[in-house]
């Protein structure tokens, strides 16, 4: 009976590890496809003109973040199954944090697609003659997209901190991942709002993704359960 129970737990851990790794790779792909047209070295007019010339890149970026939202949402039931009966309440709090990240990226992607729709209505050759009111609408839409990006990423940072605390209860949780989460989570949250373009923020995101991949590989290869005596 114990062997059957352990086999069922291992199947859940393997499935969860594969889903977590897939989501991590989707998240990294979204970062690679991410598109920003705001520069501190250019005027607003030049920024919007640059956007009009790369409108398809902006659309791809929005679709990539919508995919990240969906993949993150799919992770929730797998995460809860893995930590079912292992933690008292932390797994539910972390589940809510994952949900917050998913919703943040969903709203970010929708705002980006709306920005693309507004840009598509303007012929490229007529863009420089576009009225001030429409330019302000475009900038406002972009600010919304950036706000939801910061919210979603902040939830990722909070989830990383919550996941690191799992190490206190589960000694088989990978220590390397826990350390990366404890360092990268707070840094990501801080630089999200202080300086989103800072290299430290990018490094923190990379640290969290590396920690997630290590955690996912651990679930697939060895799991979190103590081995059953043979």
Residue, then its C-alpha position, 0 to 999 in steps of 0.5 A: x500500500x505504501x509502495x502504491x502511494x509513493x508511486x502515485x506521489x512520484x507521478x504527480x511530482x514528475x508531472x509538476x516538474x515538467x510543467x514548471x520547467x515548461x512554464x520557466x522556458x515560456x517565461x524566458x522566451x517572453x523576456x527574449x521577445x519583450x519589446x519596449x519602445x521608450x528610451x530616455x535618450x529620445x523624444x516622445x515623438x521619436x519613441x512613437x515613430x520607432x513603435x510604428x516601424x516595429x509594430x509587429x514586434x510589439x504584437x509578438x511580445x504581447x502574445x508571448x506574455x499572454x502565453x506566459x499568463x496561460x502557462x503560469x495559470x496551468x502551474x497552479x493545480x500541479x503546484x498544489x498537488x505536489x505540496x498537498x498535505x506537506x504544508x499547512x497554509x503556505x501552499x495556498x498563499x503561494x497559489x494565490x501569488x501564482x494567480x496574481x502573476x498570471x493575471x498581471x501578465x494577462x492584463x499586460x498582454x491585453x494592454x499590449x494588443x490594444x496598443x497594437x490595435x491603436x497603432x494599426x489604425x494609423x498608416x505609417x506614412x501619416x504617423x508623424x502627423x497624428x494628433x496629440x490626443x491620439x499620441x497621449x492615448x498611445x502613451x497611456x496604453x503603454x503605461x498601463x502595459x508597464x504597470x501590469x508588467x510590474x505587478x505581474x513580476x512583483x507577484x513572481x518575486x513574492x512567489x519566489x520568496x514564499x517558495x524559498x520558505x518551503x525549505x524550512x518545512x521540507x529539507x529535500x527542497x533544493x537548497x540552491x533554489x531556495x538561496x536563489x529565490x531568497x536573493x532574487x525575489x526581493x531584488x526583483x520586487x525592488x527594481x520593478x518599481x525603482x528602476x525597471x530597466x536596471x541590469x539587476x532586475x534582469x539578473x534577478x529574473x534570471x536567478x528566479x528562472x534558474x531556481x525554478x528549473x533546478x526545482x523542476x528537475x529535482x521534482x522529475x528526478x528525485x522528488x521531495x518525498x523521503x525514499x521508501x525503505x526497500 
